[in-house]
Amino acid sequence: MSSSHDGIVSRQQVARDPLHLRQSILRPGLASRDIERALSFDDLRRLAQRRLPRILFELVEGGVEDEIGVVRNTQDFERHVIVPRFLVDVAERDQTVSVFGRRFASPVGIAPTGIAGLLRRGSESMLARAAKHADVPFILSGACMEQLETVGAIDPERTWYQLYAARDFEVSRDMMRRALQTGIRTLVLTVDGPVYPKRERDMRNGFGLPMKLRPRIVADVLRHPAWLFEYLSNGGLPMMQPWQKYAGNDATAKDVFAYFRTQSPSIQTWTDLDHFRDAWPGQLIVKGIQHPDDARRAVEAGVDGIIVSNHGGKVLDRGCSAIAALSGVVDAVGERTVVMMDSGIRRGSDAIIARCLGAQLVFAGRAPLYGVIAAGERGAAKALELFRSEIHTTLALIGCPYFSDLSDAFLLPAT
């Protein structure tokens, strides 16, 4: 690709192998038909893998170092066994949840996923619309590609904004001002990444922004023509639009990514949390808390909610899973604040288990992202539909018609 497209592959290279590109254009209905047949998280994952070049698919798929944390997130759910109750009238079931004075139709929201617009253009807007139609919360990533104001305007009531605190507090203050002006009233401050982790899979693959031209990357990209066509037809490397104004009016997409990396990650302290609490007039949620003592201190600082999370296994490899940390946080502060969780949500039954352990709401990141990669808004909607359907069925099978009535009485005691 020419230098204006920051080095993935050239138009001339595409011209040498046009067959795949024509096939992707002439068969646009395949993704829609395939997504309708998807039955599980793994189906969504395979469809996303089919569309993305390997270097980008593994960006989503991978964790850090030995990737033990990614595996532990799902394995620790498997350690919990549900004990069903029978002879209960479950003809009518209700999975609605209420947090911050608002009722949502289902307990699985969409977790923030950064640079989604590189994987499919317009992903953030698609995810926001899918959440709106499903009546669940959507957390817009602080590392999004589309303009904060554009995505936030789709549904400011269900959209929460994740803030990656900048090293320059005035940048963070301006981001908060922009979110408020858009109508967003819930801020999610992520605190679990003070430094950039060692993502060995990405390092081995040579991932960086912009991605560097390597023969094997070029060869693989040419085998994924739908993504390549979209990438080239939209001008190449997308701009991280919310950060552009801080990098300068003449900044290129490459310049903006470089500026973002000078500001994030940043080290935050309890004093910084106090500053964010003072600066944000709406609901303030802290994401990434795992230790009960941290949870207590966050509540004392005035936060309105906590998302127990290990960043999907993408920060600390030898740390605990979110589901393992959940009970301790609930016991510490569950009666004083809204406790939620993400990391490892793959099935509707995972949401059931999290609720039994005290979570009032859960968020899934990879499943909706795989869906939107595979089939756009319809794919994101399919991911949410799968969660909703599985929860509906599981509530009947365990004899609990109301999601809000779930408790640890439905779990086999740990041995």
Secondary structure, 3 states (H helix, E strand, C coil): CCHHHCCCCCHHHHHHCHHHHHHHHHCCHHHHHHHHHCCCHHHHHHHHHHHCCHHHHHHHHCCCCCCHHHHHHHHHHHCCCECCCCCCCCCCCECCEEECCEEECCCEEECCCCCHHHHCCCHHHHHHHHHHHHCCCEEECCCCCCCHHHHHCCCCCCEEEEECCCCCHHHHHHHHHHHHHHCCCEEEEECCCCCCCCCHHHHHHCCCCCCCCCHHHHHHHHCCHHHHHHHHHCCCCCCCHHHHHHHCCCCCHHHHHHHHHHHCCCCCCHHHHHHHHHHCCCEEEEEEECCHHHHHHHHHCCCCEEEECCHHHCCCCCCCCHHHHHHHHHHHHCCCCEEEEECCCCCHHHHHHHHHCCCCEEEECHHHHHHHHHHHHHHHHHHHHHHHHHHHHHHHHCCCCEHHHCCHHHECCCC
